[in-house]
Amino acid sequence: MESQYKRLTDSQWEVIKEILPVQRKRKHSLREIIDAIFWMLRIGSQWRNLPDSFPKWQLVYYYFSKWQTDGTLAKLNWQLNIKERRRQEKADTPSLLSIDSQSIKVAAFIQQDTGADGNKQIKGRKRHVITDTLGLIWGVVVHAANLADGSMAQRVVDPLLGYLDRMQKILADEAYAKVFHEWVTHNMLGVELEITAKPPHTQGFVPIKWRWVSERGFGMFNFFRRLDKDHEKTTTSAEAWILWHNCQVVLNRCD
C-alpha cells in the first residue's frame, strides 16, 4: 500500500474516467478534482488550505458533496471493487462478507451524532463497514458511538440487498448475535449470520479467519490523515471519505 500522497497515474485515470461523466468540457478536468480529493484524504488538511496547484477548494468541495449525494461515489466504489475482484479472478460480487465497527474519537467542536462507547471507553462515533475477503468495502454507515452494533448493522446491509446477489454468509462478532441475527433471519432468506469470537482466556488482538480483514482495514485508515479521527461535521461526509479511501486503495492495487 502507498504510504504517501501521489497524483493519479495515467493508467489509474483510464480506470476512473470510464465511470465518471467526463464527456462535457470543463474549465478544470475531473482528474484534477479527484487528485485534490485524494490529497485531502491523505494529508488531512482543512478545505481552505488546499494548495493553489489544485482547483479552488470551493469547486473541489462542490464535487465531493455532489458525488456523495447523487450516487456517483457509490457507483465509483462499486465498479472499482468489481474490477479488483476480476483482477483477482473472483466473481464480481462476494458470497462471504464480514461486518464490524470501529469506535473513533471526533475532532474538536464536532457535536452532531456523537456518543460514548462504554466498552471501548471512547467518546465519538462508530464506523460501521461490511467488507469481502479481499478487504474491499461494500457498505459503510457512520453513527454515534453509543448506538449498539447489532441494532445499527441493518443500516449497513439493507442498501446492499438486491445488489450482492451472491451473498451467502456474513461473519460477525458476539455484538451482532441477537438483534441483527433476528433481522437477517427475517429479511435475508438463504443468508447465514455466523458469529465468531476469539478463543477464551486470550488477550490482545487475535486474528479470526476472514474477520481479520476488516480489522486490517481499520488499521489502514491510520495512513490517511483525514481518517485518523472523525473530523467531519456530518456523518454523510465521514461515510464519503471512507469510500474514497477504498477507491484509492483499489487504484493503488491495480496500478
Secondary structure per residue as TSV (DSSP state, phi and psi in degrees):
chain	resnum	aa	ss	phi	psi
A	1	M	-	360.0	137.8
A	2	E	-	-64.3	133.7
A	3	S	-	-103.9	5.9
A	4	Q	S	-146.5	163.6
A	5	Y	-	-71.8	134.6
A	6	K	-	-138.8	143.8
A	7	R	-	-64.9	157.1
A	8	L	-	-59.0	135.9
A	9	T	-	-82.2	166.3
A	10	D	H	-60.5	-40.6
A	11	S	H	-67.2	-37.0
A	12	Q	H	-65.9	-41.9
A	13	W	H	-65.3	-35.6
A	14	E	H	-60.1	-36.0
A	15	V	H	-69.3	-45.0
A	16	I	H	-70.8	-41.3
A	17	K	H	-67.8	-15.9
A	18	E	T	-68.7	-21.3
A	19	I	T	-102.5	-32.9
A	20	L	S	-85.7	157.2
A	21	P	-	-79.3	85.0
A	22	V	-	-99.1	2.1
A	23	Q	-	-69.5	-39.3
A	24	R	S	-71.9	139.1
A	25	K	-	-71.9	137.7
A	26	R	-	-135.6	156.7
A	27	K	S	-65.7	-40.5
A	28	H	S	-116.0	132.3
A	29	S	-	-71.2	153.2
A	30	L	H	-65.8	-23.3
A	31	R	H	-62.6	-40.9
A	32	E	H	-65.5	-37.8
A	33	I	H	-63.5	-47.2
A	34	I	H	-67.1	-38.8
A	35	D	H	-56.5	-42.5
A	36	A	H	-66.3	-40.5
A	37	I	H	-63.5	-43.4
A	38	F	H	-65.7	-33.6
A	39	W	H	-63.9	-44.9
A	40	M	H	-60.6	-42.0
A	41	L	H	-61.9	-45.4
A	42	R	H	-76.0	-41.8
A	43	I	H	-87.6	-32.3
A	44	G	-	78.2	25.4
A	45	S	-	-76.6	165.7
A	46	Q	-	-72.8	150.8
A	47	W	G	-55.7	-40.1
A	48	R	G	-70.7	-11.6
A	49	N	G	-99.7	14.6
A	50	L	-	-61.3	128.2
A	51	P	-	-60.2	155.3
A	52	D	T	-67.0	-13.9
A	53	S	T	-70.9	-12.9
A	54	F	S	-105.3	167.3
A	55	P	S	-59.5	166.1
A	56	K	-	-57.1	144.5
A	57	W	H	-60.7	-32.7
A	58	Q	H	-61.9	-38.1
A	59	L	H	-70.2	-42.2
A	60	V	H	-63.3	-44.3
A	61	Y	H	-64.4	-35.7
A	62	Y	H	-56.8	-47.9
A	63	Y	H	-70.2	-38.3
A	64	F	H	-56.3	-46.9
A	65	S	H	-71.0	-44.0
A	66	K	H	-61.9	-46.4
A	67	W	H	-68.6	-28.5
A	68	Q	H	-72.4	-38.4
A	69	T	H	-76.5	-42.3
A	70	D	S	-88.5	2.2
A	71	G	S	91.0	-1.4
A	72	T	H	-62.0	-41.5
A	73	L	H	-64.8	-44.5
A	74	A	H	-60.8	-40.6
A	75	K	H	-64.8	-44.0
A	76	L	H	-60.2	-46.6
A	77	N	H	-61.1	-44.6
A	78	W	H	-61.2	-48.8
A	79	Q	H	-67.0	-36.9
A	80	L	H	-66.5	-38.9
A	81	N	H	-59.6	-43.3
A	82	I	H	-63.9	-43.3
A	83	K	H	-61.3	-41.1
A	84	E	H	-67.7	-39.9
A	85	R	H	-65.3	-39.0
A	86	R	H	-64.8	-38.9
A	87	R	H	-61.7	-33.0
A	88	Q	T	-88.2	9.2
A	89	E	T	59.5	43.5
A	90	K	-	-117.3	162.8
A	91	A	-	-61.5	157.7
A	92	D	S	-57.7	-40.4
A	93	T	S	-121.2	152.7
A	94	P	-	-83.5	155.2
A	95	S	S	-100.8	-23.5
A	96	L	E	-118.9	126.9
A	97	L	E	-131.9	163.8
A	98	S	E	-131.0	133.6
A	99	I	E	-115.9	137.7
A	100	D	E	-160.5	167.5
A	101	S	E	-132.4	157.1
A	102	Q	E	-128.8	121.8
A	103	S	E	-82.5	133.6
A	104	I	E	-139.1	143.7
A	105	K	E	-71.5	155.0
A	106	V	B	-103.8	156.6
A	107	A	-	-70.4	166.2
A	108	A	T	-59.4	144.4
A	109	F	T	74.8	4.1
A	110	I	-	-88.3	117.2
A	111	Q	-	-116.5	-28.7
A	112	Q	T	-72.2	134.4
A	113	D	T	54.8	52.7
A	114	T	-	-123.5	160.0
A	115	G	E	-171.0	-179.8
A	116	A	E	-109.3	126.8
A	117	D	E	-89.6	103.9
A	118	G	T	-64.6	-31.8
A	119	N	T	-70.4	-40.9
A	120	K	T	-93.2	-5.6
A	121	Q	T	57.5	43.7
A	122	I	E	-127.9	131.4
A	123	K	E	-102.2	118.4
A	124	G	E	166.1	-126.5
A	125	R	E	-130.1	169.0
A	126	K	E	-116.5	138.2
A	127	R	E	-101.0	116.9
A	128	H	E	-109.7	114.1
A	129	V	E	-127.4	154.6
A	130	I	E	-123.8	128.2
A	131	T	E	-127.2	161.6
A	132	D	E	-95.5	-172.5
A	133	T	T	-72.1	-12.0
A	134	L	T	-90.2	-3.8
A	135	G	-	85.9	6.9
A	136	L	-	-74.2	135.1
A	137	I	E	-88.3	121.6
A	138	W	E	-104.2	-21.4
A	139	G	E	-154.8	148.3
A	140	V	E	-149.3	139.8
A	141	V	E	-137.3	132.4
A	142	V	E	-109.9	132.5
A	143	H	E	-150.3	173.4
A	144	A	E	-60.2	143.0
A	145	A	T	-68.9	-17.8
A	146	N	T	-82.1	-8.9
A	147	L	S	-80.9	136.8
A	148	A	-	-70.6	142.0
A	149	D	H	-57.3	-46.8
A	150	G	H	-60.3	-38.3
A	151	S	H	-79.3	-21.7
A	152	M	H	-96.5	-13.7
A	153	A	H	-61.5	-30.6
A	154	Q	H	-57.2	-39.6
A	155	R	H	-65.0	-26.2
A	156	V	H	-78.1	-41.9
A	157	V	H	-87.3	-36.0
A	158	D	G	-53.4	-43.7
A	159	P	G	-65.1	-15.3
A	160	L	G	-89.1	-14.2
A	161	L	T	-62.1	131.0
A	162	G	T	93.4	-17.7
A	163	Y	T	-102.8	-46.0
A	164	L	-	-88.9	75.3
A	165	D	T	-72.7	-13.4
A	166	R	T	-94.4	-0.1
A	167	M	-	-60.1	124.6
A	168	Q	-	-120.8	-30.8
A	169	K	E	-147.3	141.1
A	170	I	E	-120.5	128.5
A	171	L	E	-94.3	140.0
A	172	A	E	-155.1	168.3
A	173	D	-	-95.4	-173.6
A	174	E	G	-67.0	-16.9
A	175	A	G	-65.1	-17.6
A	176	Y	G	-103.4	6.8
A	177	A	T	-70.7	-22.5
A	178	K	T	-107.2	-79.4
A	179	V	H	-60.6	-48.2
A	180	F	H	-69.2	-37.0
A	181	H	H	-59.8	-42.5
A	182	E	H	-64.2	-39.5
A	183	W	H	-65.5	-44.2
A	184	V	H	-60.3	-43.6
A	185	T	H	-59.6	-38.8
A	186	H	H	-89.7	-19.2
A	187	N	H	-121.2	-10.2
A	188	M	-	-129.8	77.8
A	189	L	T	-61.0	127.2
A	190	G	T	87.1	-0.5
A	191	V	-	-104.5	131.7
A	192	E	E	-102.1	135.2
A	193	L	E	-100.5	114.6
A	194	E	E	-103.7	118.3
A	195	I	E	-92.3	122.5
A	196	T	-	-125.5	151.5
A	197	A	-	-145.7	156.7
A	198	K	-	-69.8	154.4
A	199	P	-	-56.3	144.7
A	200	P	T	-62.2	153.4
A	201	H	T	69.8	9.9
A	202	T	-	-95.2	150.3
A	203	Q	-	-121.0	155.5
A	204	G	S	74.2	-168.9
A	205	F	-	-76.4	126.9
A	206	V	-	-124.1	115.5
A	207	P	-	-66.2	129.3
A	208	I	-	-111.8	136.5
A	209	K	T	-46.5	125.5
A	210	W	T	67.6	-34.4
A	211	R	T	-69.5	-21.3
A	212	W	H	-64.6	-21.8
A	213	V	H	-63.7	-39.6
A	214	S	H	-64.4	-41.8
A	215	E	H	-62.9	-39.4
A	216	R	H	-61.7	-39.6
A	217	G	H	-61.2	-42.0
A	218	F	H	-62.1	-38.2
A	219	G	H	-65.5	-33.9
A	220	M	H	-67.9	-23.3
A	221	F	G	-57.2	-28.6
A	222	N	G	-65.5	-17.9
A	223	F	G	-84.6	-2.3
A	224	F	S	-120.4	107.7
A	225	R	G	-60.2	-25.7
A	226	R	G	-68.2	-17.4
A	227	L	G	-112.2	7.1
A	228	D	T	-65.6	-25.2
A	229	K	T	-152.5	177.6
A	230	D	B	-87.3	109.5
A	231	H	-	-98.1	2.5
A	232	E	-	-95.0	138.1
A	233	K	S	-67.1	-33.1
A	234	T	S	-117.4	150.7
A	235	T	H	-70.8	-26.4
A	236	T	H	-65.6	-39.0
A	237	S	H	-66.1	-39.3
A	238	A	H	-61.6	-40.9
A	239	E	H	-64.8	-39.6
A	240	A	H	-62.0	-41.7
A	241	W	H	-64.0	-34.3
A	242	I	H	-68.2	-37.9
A	243	L	H	-68.0	-38.9
A	244	W	H	-63.4	-36.8
A	245	H	H	-59.3	-46.0
A	246	N	H	-63.0	-40.5
A	247	C	H	-60.4	-43.5
A	248	Q	H	-68.3	-38.6
A	249	V	H	-61.7	-43.9
A	250	V	H	-64.1	-43.4
A	251	L	H	-61.1	-39.5
A	252	N	H	-66.2	-33.5
A	253	R	H	-69.3	-37.7
A	254	C	H	-78.2	-23.2
A	255	D	-	-71.2	360.0
